[in-house]
Amino acid sequence: MMASTGEERVVLDAFLDFHRAVVLGKVRGISDADAARRLVPSATTLAGLVKHLTVVERNWFRCLLAPGPEDVYLTSEEDATASFALAEGDTVERLSAAYEAECARSREVAARFDLDHVVPHPQLGEVSVRWILVHLIEETARHAGHADILRELTDGSTGAI
């Protein structure tokens, strides 16, 4: 359920979780073949959107806020494009599970920091946790809209949930 009142953090977290759930709902019940099918001129697919958003979650929360020794923050256009590419074995079930797991890690990492906590960013100089949450809401919502269109083109299914 979406938090319509409450403190800023509660509202931001609720909006992000809502859009995460919408993305997962768009691939629920769809075949692996349909999820991987290109329906628009770009390489964007339903499965590719889930894979991309998994990378986005990892990049902004784990790699930027709490990097481990092997975590590298991705900044190039090539990295962004590659994050949509599907590999053998990328099933809806596996991609959805990976996305859900990364979102859970993102929640854990973000919860360790106040909204005003600032970290260096390789392109923007500095960003706050508040900015990261708002950015992830925007990016996830934008891609949820893409997923909505792709799902409608696949089987006519529409709606946010």
Buried (B, 14 or more C-beta within 10 A) or exposed (E): EEBEEEEEBEBBBBBBBBBBBBBBBBBEEBEBEBBBBEBEEEEBBBBBBBBBBBBBBBBBBBBBBBEEEEEEBBEEEEEBEEBBEBEEEBBBEBBBEBBBEBBEBBBEBBEEBEBEBBBEBEEEEEBBBBBBBBBBBEBBBEBBBBBBBBBBBBEEBEEEE
